[in-house]
Structures are given as structure tokens and as C-alpha cells.
Amino acid sequence: MTAKRLFSGKFFPGVIAGVLLLLAAGCATKTINHVLADPSRYRNGEVRLKGTVVDSYSIAARGAYQLSDGTGRLWIISSHGVPRTGASVKVTGRIREGANLGNAGGRLNLPPGVASGVVMIESSHKAKR
């Protein structure tokens, strides 16, 4: 099949649909269980999660919140503000095994699971009530 025939007539819409499906699959929302089962698989790529905030801590527009989606719970580290407990959130970020929030000028007691373990470093989030 030639390129001219592939992009003409009845084949072109199929090619476009295939490309769009591949792009959508790469950006699909994952479950927390997927991430926790194999965190190294998601370490270098952007991941989207959605769920409900079950716990949150903030200091000067930075902090952490725990997201639950029914398959598991994951701590999200944010420098864009922290949604309130009970909020429904869609979050995008990168998975890290362990995190450092930096020096807060003294002793900072982090919630369990934030100082070590698997966390997401947030690049953005959208919250609803």
C-alpha cells in the first residue's frame, strides 16, 4: 500500500483515529494500585490520578495531601497549595520513591509515609468540592 493511498479516501480517517487512540492511552488516568504495584514503571513519566483527599498538611502554600481512589492511598507533595480534606481531585505529577521537602528552618514533623516510601511530586491539580 502506498503512502498516497493510505492518506486518501477511506483510509485516512482510520489512521487519524488510530493515532488519537494511541495518544489517549499514553495520557490515561491510572489507579493508585497500579502505581504502588510497580512504582519504577511510572518513575520517569507523567502520571494522572484522581480521587478524594483523605488527609492534608500545608505550610506557606506547600505541603502534602493523601489521595485515595478506592484502590489505595498515595501521598502527593505539592508546591501549588494543598486541597482540603474531602475534596475530589485530579492530579498530574511524577512518581518518586522517597521525597525531600527541604529545610523548613527547624524541625518539621512530616506525616507518616511522606518522609519515605512512594510519593507523587505534583505538577498540577484541580479540586472540586
C-alpha positions in Angstrom: 0.0 0.0 0.0 1.4 3.4 -1.0 1.5 6.4 1.2 -0.7 8.2 -1.2 -3.4 5.6 -0.9 -3.0 5.3 2.9 -3.8 9.0 3.4 -6.5 9.3 0.8 -10.2 8.4 0.9 -11.4 5.8 3.3 -8.1 5.0 5.0 -7.2 8.5 6.3 -10.0 8.7 9.0 -8.8 5.3 10.3 -5.2 6.5 10.5 -6.2 9.6 12.4 -8.4 7.6 14.8 -5.6 5.1 15.5 -3.1 7.9 16.3 -5.7 9.6 18.6 -6.3 6.3 20.5 -2.5 5.8 21.0 -2.2 9.4 22.3 -5.1 9.0 24.7 -3.8 5.6 26.0 -0.5 7.3 27.0 -2.3 10.0 29.0 -4.9 7.8 30.6 -5.6 8.1 34.3 -4.1 5.3 36.4 -5.2 3.9 39.7 -3.1 4.3 42.8 -3.0 0.5 42.9 -1.2 0.5 39.5 1.4 3.0 40.8 2.0 1.2 44.1 2.3 -2.2 42.4 5.1 -1.1 40.2 6.4 2.4 41.0 9.5 2.1 38.9 7.4 1.8 35.8 5.9 5.3 36.4 9.0 7.0 37.8 10.1 8.9 34.7 6.8 9.7 33.2 3.9 12.0 34.0 1.0 10.2 35.8 -2.6 11.3 36.2 -4.6 10.2 39.3 -8.0 11.1 40.6 -9.5 10.5 44.0 -10.6 12.1 47.3 -8.3 13.9 49.7 -8.3 12.0 53.0 -5.6 13.9 54.8 -3.7 17.1 54.2 -0.9 19.3 55.7 0.3 22.6 54.5 2.9 25.3 55.4 3.1 28.5 53.3 1.4 27.1 50.2 3.5 24.0 50.2 2.6 20.7 51.8 1.3 17.2 51.2 -2.0 15.5 50.9 -3.1 11.9 50.9 -5.2 10.8 47.9 -7.5 7.8 48.0 -9.2 6.3 44.9 -10.7 3.2 46.3 -7.7 1.0 45.2 -5.2 2.5 47.6 -3.8 5.7 49.1 -0.8 7.8 48.0 0.8 10.9 49.4 1.1 13.9 47.0 3.8 16.5 47.6 2.6 20.0 46.4 4.2 23.4 45.9 1.0 24.8 44.4 -1.2 24.7 47.5 -3.0 21.8 49.2 -6.6 20.9 48.6 -8.8 20.5 51.7 -9.7 17.1 53.1 -12.8 15.7 51.4 -12.1 17.4 48.0 -12.3 15.4 44.8 -9.0 15.9 43.0 -7.5 15.3 39.6 -3.7 15.4 39.9 -0.8 15.2 37.5 2.8 14.6 38.6 5.8 12.3 38.7 6.2 9.3 41.0 9.2 9.2 43.3 10.4 6.7 45.8 11.0 9.0 48.8 10.9 12.8 48.9 12.6 15.7 50.5 10.6 18.8 51.3 13.7 20.7 52.1 14.7 22.5 55.3 11.8 24.4 56.9 14.0 26.3 59.3 13.9 23.7 62.0 12.2 20.5 62.9 9.3 19.6 60.6 7.2 16.6 61.6 6.0 15.1 58.3 3.0 12.8 58.2 3.7 9.0 58.1 4.5 7.8 54.6 5.7 11.2 53.3 9.3 11.1 54.6 9.9 7.8 52.9 8.2 5.5 50.5 6.4 6.1 47.2 5.0 9.6 46.7 3.9 11.8 43.8 5.5 15.1 43.2 2.7 17.2 41.8 2.9 19.4 38.8 -0.7 20.4 38.9 -4.1 19.6 40.4 -7.7 20.5 40.0 -10.0 20.2 43.0 -13.8 20.1 43.3 -16.0 20.0 46.4 
